[in-house]
Amino acid sequence: MRCPICADEYPWPDDPVISLFDEENDAYQLVDVSTATPEKQADLARRGYRECPNPSGDTPQHYLPATYVDYLAPLVIGLVGAPASGKTHLLTAMIRQAYMGGLRAHRITTAALDFRRHADFRSRYIDRFEKGDALPGTETGVVEAADILLLRGPGGERPVTFFDVAGEDLQSTAALNRSSRFLVGANAVIFVYAPEDPLETKEAAAPTENRSFDLAVERLQGRPAGTDRLPVTVAVTKSDRLRYVAPADRWLRRGDEHMVDATRIRAESRDVFSYLHHIGAGASLGPFETFKRCTLHFVSASGGDAIPVGGRGNLDKHFARGVRPIRVLEPLVSILAMTGMITGPEASKVGLP
């Protein structure tokens, strides 16, 4: 199997020794579960870990859930976008909505595969987001996955690993930059683009470079498998700023969709394409022009802008009216349709011309 964190391939061990995390001593402890009953073994494995051997020796010590390979082939989804594009807010809103049953319309349930990782993600991001606090940008140098979920649906049970790294790391040209290594093993990508205030973009601007998109596309194209089977989406975040701007306005009014309709998804993709082309953001259309299966979506993680707390000079920001995510699951639904987690005739056509 390929580790999503270090991107090394190695044979997954089948011995009865797993690592359990000792909260009191803040350390992993090796435990032989061979003498336990089958029920206890299964329970300990569900809560345990296996250390990745990292054959290349180029990544700090890291662990994967002990049941990581007990399901269908893991789905690794990376978020790609410039600094301050809203990747963290989008991922937080997306995982929150999935946990609130947002995928049940597609007969998919959501659970944590890595209990400790998800608890950390919830305390650091979801809890703060639900309180209306604006989230800080991702720190540079992060190599670990943000969260690992277990999705159960018509397409089976499948681990889904999400990576959210700093935009500065995605724009880095350093060959030894480890933070963007998830691109080696990603089998789906969500490209995140944030529009400027529409009042400042009434006229098409001169075409600009989107370095995070460009570098990621080139690296993904350079993989042995190329781009033939890699599903991607482009999410225009902070679209609440476009609530009165066509064509975004009509999609935002629809809210969350409750069924997969390839024709509707194609129509939204066409409108997003037109919008990005109109404002001079053609460089952000690289994924659509490169990958054979691609969808484009208008989304808003919070439903509005955060304002400084206690005055403009304060760096802390708060969503005064609370958070109201709009269509944040649509990029994920498209990915799940394109990877077979959501099944059916319509799902099989998602992302195709």
Summary of the structure (lengths in Angstrom):
residues: 353
radius of gyration: 20.4
end to end distance: 32.4
largest distance: 70.5
contacts: 1109
relative contact order: 0.14
helix: 32%
strand: 20%
